[in-house]
């Protein structure tokens, strides 16, 4: 086995040094791959066990009468199930100053919020809804410009975003994100001045008649598995090419935004 091979790669516009994996014989590669396969199987079994624990979480009855505005007027949380027993909510982040959807949520909607995905959910009695805190006219305008047809609702004026800790505003609720308090978030390295506005999140609900229960919410990197492009990139030699990744020296790692 040799060290990392740094070669010159020509592109249409520039020539750059690009590090590459070491070169191995087929037998060496197979031995290394089998070793990695054992570790991958451990992760798969651990992921299955984690999903089993998730299915056994208790649930919390929703006591508030959250109201949402959408294309058919004002509705309640139970209405978002559209007759199904489960509901997956994408907390769609919003940018106030330009009054527009955030780029990462927009990319996710363009690539994944489509009938192929939703049909697979409905087969298992799961409805989907995107919810943003912007007023409905702003959401409707943005939705129409993007050509989206998925269920999209406004929680404007309600406590919904604040209760589920995807909008941080101390005037509405104590700051909490990813199950950490404000002090814990600051201690983790997040500047206090950044703890405001919308943050990534998803929540899942279960309906029993007209009664709705909250079963699960995930935030931050807990949502990694939902970004389809990440799953492809994680199988490639250069990975996601983001600065936080543990990669060999010379690997490209200058991407600052998600797929």
Phi, psi and omega in degrees: 000136180251171180287181179299133183267115176259116182237172178264127177243126180267134172245183182295330189245342187203166174240127185227155172278125180234120178287149180227160178295160175296155179266134182230163172285161178305321181290321177295317180298317181297319179297317179294321181292321179294324177295317178293323180301321178299319179292321178298319179295324176298317179294319179299315179296321178294322179294320177297318180294322178294318178297324178296319176295321180299320180292343181259007176297145171289172180233163183239129178290134177279117182265335182279149177266076180294139179239142182228145177252137180214197184297337181253020179100203184270132181225169177262173181299320180298331180292333182292344179289341179051041177089353180270168182266342180236152181221127173257125181247124170268117177282100187280116183286148184230143177257120187291311189298312175276355182053062183209161178291151182289152183300319184291318177295324179295317177298317179299317181295317181299322189266331191234339184275074186225171186296329179299317178290315185291328177298319178295325177292313183298329178300338180247023172066037180240127174263160179236143172211139169262138181228128176235156182274356179294156174300149183304318179303324178292317179296314181300317180296315181293318179301314182293323178295326181276348181075026183277147178234001181288159179298120185224128185226158177256133174257016185307131178089350180256173178271003191306305183298324183283322178294329180261011168059039173250351168236123184260118180203107185296342177284346181251326182195153176303140182292126175210137175212135181053040175066026174241142176285172178302314180297321179292323178295317178295318179297333179283352177113000179275122180299141182302325182290348178270350187274069177204167178075196186271144179228156185295141177189160175215146181226152182233141184227155178235134181252135174235095188067236177266000180266132182246138178239144174269123183252334188194146168217143178227151184221168172050230183286355171295349180260001184309317185294346181273346179271100187304320182298325178300322183294325174291312185297326181295343178267354181267161185296326182265359175062214182279347178062036178253152191298333185282344186291147175274095182234159178298158176302138178094348177291142177294126182214061182235014179277130183251349180235152183287170181287000000 
